[in-house]
Amino acid sequence: MKIGKVVGSVWATRKAGCLAGQTFLVIRTGTEQLVAADQVGAGNGDSVLLAMGTVASRYCMDAPIDAAVVAIIDEGQSHVCP
């Protein structure tokens, strides 16, 4: 899993049938940017938790994706344990 911030969205007028109705967001994780399927209604500027790889695909009913937004992180509540 990764933590990132929503910095934009991707619009696709044509896509695979299994992705119909799916929203895609651009997420910045450090210096990397990636596209993730939004499962929770995140918006621009939100800090989010991402599921990656096979876990993301299975979470989205085996859709052909590499990343899925699975949670919106409450600001001021995230921290790294020592």
Secondary structure, 3 states (H helix, E strand, C coil): CEEEEEEEEECCCCCCHHHCCCCEEEEEECCEEEEEEECCCCCCCCEEEEEEHHHHHHHCCCCCCCEEEEEECCCCCCCCCC
